[in-house]
Amino acid sequence: MRILTALSRRAARLVTLALLVASATFFLSSLIPGDFFSVQESDPSISRQTVERMRRQHGLDRSLWVQYALWLRSCIFLDFGDSLFYRRPVRSVVLEALANTLWMGIPALMLGLAAGMLLGVMHAVYRNRSIGLAFDLISSAALALPTLVLGLAALLFAARTEWFPLGSMNSLSLQDPGFLEWLANRIHHLLLPVGCLSVPIIAYVERIECAAAQEALLQPYVRAARARGLPRRRILLDYVARPALNPVLSVSGPLFGNVLSGSLVLEVMFAWPGLGQATYDALFNLDLPLVIGCVVGSTLLLVVGNMCADALLLILDPRTRIRTGDAR
């Protein structure tokens, strides 16, 4: 019960933050010169009266504060209007794009957390050997490489070897496939973008896990476990890896935001119709309702990621409940 109370408090703060981010996006987008219909004004086949009528239909002729009040009222019902570019409700476009982004983001985050924690413990164990120096160099290089460079290298590798597809979510050659065939084809298309997206996450988590594991290795209970003759695997799992898990869980929520920012570039490069591709189309075509909808969608994903991280911390570590005043 107390855990639910703590989570509800944090959820209220995060939802308020999401509303503030969406409102800031609304006012910032209003500073962009022109709108979706500005390009049509230069088309001689479309009269100026027609363009003005379309602006009135979408409420773009009203004052900024009136538009904001109407938008805020619609947000209560998660109604963000219609996308001018896709000619569909913004909500349906964003939900479809979010589902496609999660296909890439969740495997990349899971792979990054699992591989980063494993490599971090290994780095802490072998920190005074040559393999520890190799870990330092590789993780530094992985953190320094931009997502754009990783994506370009992956596309070049795919083009040279022809082992992987160059883009899209599924092959166009698939004709009425079964579920297993469809899933295998989807995974084949996911390998390169997920790999590119997970590399910086692995390096970041590895650094955090290594520092936490080094501190755990110096604790008296580790020396006591060694003195009792416990197997090395059990010592690493129960006495080093588990105590070092909390710092990783603390950053897993913000890491979800890094996944979204990284996928923005990779989705455009790999022609993946996710939230990044939808945001690019919205910005390129000045589709302001869709821009705001994409920002709200990514903010809500970040809120959910932070909520999941907070829930795991509250469940696994009673000390977090004590700090927030939720323990008896």
N, C-alpha and C positions, 0 to 999 in steps of 0.2 A: 504493500500500500504506500509506504513512504517512498519507494522507488518510483511509483507512478506519479506521486506528487512532485518529486524532483524533476521528472521528465516533462510533466505538464508545464512547470515553470519555465524550463528551458525551451520548450516548444513555443510558448507564448512569446518569448524574447526573439526566437528565430523567425517566427511568422511576422512579427513587427519589423524585423530587419528586412525581410523579403519585401514587405510593402513599401518600406522606405527606398529600397533599391529600385523597385519598379517605378515609383513616383519620380525619383531622380532621372531615370531613363526617359520617362515621358517628357520632362521639361528639357532635358538635354537634346532629345530628338527633335524638339520643336525649333532648336537653333540651327538645324540643318537647312541650308537654303533650298527652296523649291520643295516639291512633293512628287508623288507618283504621277500626277497628271501634267507636270511641267514639260515632260518630253513630248506629250501629245499636243501641246500648244504649237510646236514647230511642225506638226504634220498638217500639210495643206488640205488633206481630205477630211479633217475634223475641224468643225467650226469652233470658235471661241465660246459661243453660247453652249455648245454641247459639253465642253470641258468644265465650264462654270456650273452647269447643271449636275454633272457627276460629282463635283466638289461639294455641292449642297447636299446631294444624296448621302454622302459619307460624313457630313458635318464639318468639313474642313473650312467652311466659310465663317464659322462661329469663332468667338474669342477663345483665347487659350484657356482661361479659367473655366469657361463653360464646357469646353471639350474635356478638361480634366475632371470636372464634377461628374459628367456623364460617364467617363471612363471609370472613375472610382466606384460609381454605383454599379456598373456592369461587372466590375472585378469581384464584387461580393458573390455573384453567381458564376464566377469563372467564365464570363462571356467577354472576350476581347475583340469582338467585332469580326469583320470579314477581311481576309487577306486580299489585297488589291492585285497581287501578282499571281497567286494560285487560284483566285476566285473561289475560295472555300472558306468556311469559318476558321479563324485563327486557332481555336481550340483543337479542332481535328488535325490541322497541319502540325501543331506543336506536339500533340500526343503521339502522332505517327512518327515524327522525327525523334522524339524522346525514346520511343521503343527501339528505333534503329540505333540510336547512340548507345543505349544500354547494352546492345549486342556487342559493341566494341569496348565500352567502358568497364563493365563488370568483370569480364575475363582479364582485362589488363590490370585492374586494381587487385584482383585476387592473386594473379600471377606475381605482381609486384610485391605484395605483402608477404606471400609465402616464400618466394625466392630471396627477397631482401632479408627476412628474418633468418633464414637458413645460412645465407652467406655472411650475415653479420655475426652470428655465433661462431662460425668457422674463422672469421677474421679476428675475433677476440681471442680465440684459442691459439692461433698461430701468429699473433701480432708481432712477436719478436723474431720471427723467421723470415726468410726471403719471400714466402708465399704471402705474408702480411704486407710487405711492400708492394707486391703485385696487386693485391686487393686495393690498396690505396690509390695506385696509379689508374687502375681500371675504373674504379668508382668516380674518381675525379674527372676522368675523360668522359664518362657517361653523363655526369651532371653538367659538364660544359657543352656537350653537343646539343644544338637546338633541334627541336622536333622537325623543323623543315629539312635540315640536313639528313636526319635519319630517314625521313620519308623519301627524299630524293635518292639516297643510297639504296633503299629497299626497292624503289621502282626500277632503278638501273640494274640491280641484281635480278629482278624478275624478268626484265626485258632481255638480258643477256642469257640467262639460263632457261627461260620459258618454263620454269618449274611452278610458278605461281601466276595467278591472274593479275592484270594490271589495274583492275578497278571493279566497281559495282558490288552488289551483295550476292548475286547468284549468276551463273552462266546463262546466257540467252539461249543456248542450245538445249537446255533442259526442257523436255516436253512431257508434261504430266508425270513428274517423278514421284516415287514413293517417299515416305517420310525419311527413312534412313538415307536414301540417295540425296534428298534435298538437304538434310542436315550435314552430310559429309561435304557437299558442295559449299554450303555456307561456311563451314569451318575452314575449308581450303581458302576461301576468300578472306577469312578473318586473320589468318596466320601472320601476314606481313603487317597490317595496321596494328594489330594487338601487340605484336612484338615491338614495333616502334614506340607505341604508347607506353609500354611497360618498362622500357629501359631506364628512363629517368626515375621512375617510381622505385625500381629495384635498387638503384644507386642511393637514393635518398633514404629509403628504409634501412638499407645495409649500414649506412653511417650511424643512424640512430640506434639500431639494434647492437652494433658493435660497441658503442660507448656504454650502453646500458649493460651489456654482457660483461664488459671489462670491469665495471663496478661490482657486478654480482660475483665475479670470480674472486674478488678480494674480500668478500664477506666471510665471517667466521663459520657460518653454517656450511659453506662449501668445503672449507678445510676439515670440518668435523665429519662431513660425509665421506671425504677421501680417507680420513683416518679410520672410519668404520669399514672400509673396504668395499664400498658400493661400486657397482659397475660404472664405467666412465659414461656410457650412454645415458644411464639413469641420472647421473649427476648433471650432465649437460641439459637434459630435457626438464627435469623437475627442479633443479636448484639454480640453473643459469637462464635457460630459455624462458621459462614461465615468469620469473620476476622481471625479466627484460621486456615482457610483452606490453606492459602498461604504456611506456612512452610511444610505442608504435600505434597502439589503439588511440592515443590522444591526438595523433596527427592524421589518422585515417580519414576523419571527416574533411579537413581541409584538402587532403590528397584527392578527394573526390572532385573538388573544384579544379585541381590541376589536371585531372583526367579530362574534364570538360574543355578546358582551355587548350589542351594538347590535341583533342579530337577535332577542334575547329579547323586546324590546319590539315590534319590527316584526312578528314572527311572530304575536303575539297580536292586534295591530291589524289585520293583513291576513289573519287566519285561515289562516296558512301552517302546515301540520302538521310543523314541524321540531322541533329540540331545545329551542328556547325555549318552544314551545307545550307540549311534553311536560313540561318542567320546571315550567311554570305549573300544569298539571293535577296533577302529582305533589305540589306544595306545597299546592295548594288542597284536595286530598283526603287529605293526610297519608299518601301512598303512599311510605313511607320507602325501600323497596328501589329504587323508580324514581328517587327523588331522588338517591340515591347513584350509581345507574347513569348518570344524566344528567351528574352532576358528573365522574364518571370519563370519560365520553365526551368532554365538552368539554375536560377536561385532556389527554386523549390527542391531541385535535386540536391543542391548543396545543403539545404536545410535537412532533408531526409538523411543524407550522409552523416551530418553532425549528430542528428538524433540517434542514429544507430550506434555511432561511436560512443556517445554519452551513455546509452543504455548498456552497452557491453562493459564500460568502465564501472558503472554503478553496480552491475551484477557481479563482476569478477573481482572488484577491489573494494572492500568495505571502507577503506580510508577515504575514498571520494565521497561517500555518503556522510562521513563524519565532517569533512571539510565544508559540505553544503548544508550541514545541520539537519540531515535526514536520518541519522542513526539515533537509536534510543540512548 
